[in-house]
Amino acid sequence: MSKRLVALLILTALAAQSIGCAISPTIREAFMDPGKEQRERKEEINRLVDQRHVQTRLQAASAMLDSGRYTDCERVLAEIEKIDPNCKEMYLIRGESLMAQNKFAQAAALYEKVLLTHPADANLHHLHAMALEFSGDSVAAMLAFQRAAELSPDSSLIQLSQIRADASGTTSR
């Protein structure tokens, strides 16, 4: 469309509106901002591409974690955090990496932060409890284990975490 034709269309639309003719908002928006639809499409494509990159990077970070390359794993997780700072899977891999490096207190703090946005996730409460237990905070760990059990009463793994050995050698619940 030539510039002259666009200018003529805009002038016609403005003239029609000034004499009282109703112009639909969609048509008015198309004349006033002709590139809006393309920008919206481009933003959506960029969002989808970024999401695909996040999934690919999560797989790479997980593979690096499995091979013990913790520094490389953290670098990839930092890239993911720039793209999607609310990516739960990124935090789970980061917590697993901290646990593998025996940084239990840091892992517990990370899981606690993620629990603020996902308070109903029983597995997250269980991971938090494990990190607390390994860091030496048994009381807080028991509370976290209990919360996980409340949220997921059918999970055998979470229920088994509730069984403790008492001093006499018998197990109790």
N, C-alpha and C positions, 0 to 999 in steps of 0.2 A: 504494500500500500504506500503510495507516495505521500510525502509530507503535506502536499497541497490538499490531497483528498482527506487525510486525517484532520487537518485544520478545518476544512469545510464541514466535516461531520461534527466536530466539537462545537463549531460556531452554530450549526443547525440545532444541536442539542441544547445549547445555552439559550438560543433565541426561543426555542419551543418552550423551555422552562420559564423564561421571563414573561411570556404571554399567557401563562397559566396551563400549558399542556403538561400532563403528567408523564414522566419518563420513569420507567421501572429502575429500581436501584441497580439491578444487574447491568442494564444497558449503560446507565450513567457511569458505573464503575469501570466498565470496559472502555469507555471513551476517555475517562479521566486518568486511568492507570492501565494502559494497554499491555504492559509487560508483567502485570501481577500474576496472571495464570502461569506463565513460564517460570517466574521466580518460585512460585509455590511448588510446581512440579520438580524443579531443580533441588529445592530444599528437601523434598520428600525422597528423591533419589539419593541425595547425600546422606540423609538419615539412614536409609536402608543399607547403603554401602558401609557406613560407619558401623552399623549393627553387625554386618557380615564380618568386618574386620575385627570387631570385638570377639565374636565367636571363634575366629581363627586364632587370635592371640590367646584366648583362654585355653585352647587346645595346646598351643605351643608352650604356654606357661606350665600347664599340667605335665607335659612331657619333660620339661626342664626340671620340675620338682621331682618327678619320678627318677630322674637320672642324677639327682643330687646337685644340680647346678642352681643353687639358691640365689646367687647374685644375678644371673641371667634371668631367672624367674621373676625376681623383684623388678628388674628393669622393664620386662614386658608388662607386668602388672601396673607399673607406673604409667606406661603408655595407655593402657586400658582406662585407668583412672582419669586421664585427661579427656578421653572420648566420652566415657560414661561414669561419672563419679558415684552413681547409685547402683552400680553393677554388683549384685549380691554374690555371684559366683566368683568375682575377682577377690572379694573379701574372704570367701571361704578358702580359696587357694592360698591366699596370703597367710591366713591363720594356720593352715596345714603346714606351710613352709616354716612358720615360726615354731610350731610344735616339733617339726623334724629337726630344728636347730636347737632344741631344748630351751627356747625362749618362751616359757610357759606363761609368765606374768604378762608379757606383751601380747601373746595370743589371747589370753583371757580378757585383756582390755579391748582388743580388737573385736572379739565376739560380743562383748558387752555393748560396744558402740553399734554393731550391726543389729543387735536385739532391740535397740531403740526404734528402728524402722520395721522390724519383723518380729514383734513380740509373741506371735502365735506359732512360731516355728519350733516344733519340739526337737528336731534334730539340731538346730542351732543352740537351743538350751543345753542339749546333751554335750555338744562340743565345748560350750562355755564351761560346763561342769567338769569335763575332763581336764581342760586347761587349768581351772582353779585347783582341782585335785592335785595335779602334777606340780603346780606352783607352791603347794603346801597349805592352801586355804581350804581345809576340809569342811568347815562349817558352811561357807558360801557354796562350796561344791555340792554338799548335800541338798541345800535349798534349790540349787539349779537342777540337780537330778530329779528332785521332787516335782519341780515345775514341768520338766520334760515329761515325766510320767503322767502328770495330770493332763497335759496336752495330747499325749499319744498313749492312751491306756492299752492299746492293742499291739504296740511295738515290743517284741520280745527282747530286743537289744536294750532298749531303754528300761524295761522292767528288770532285766538282769543286772543293770547298773545299780539298782536299788538294794540288792542283796549285799549285806556286809558280814564279815566274819567277826564275831565277838571274841572276847578273851578266852573263853572256854573251848574255842575251836569249832563250835557249831555255828551255822549260818542263821542269821535272822533277817527279818525284813523290817 
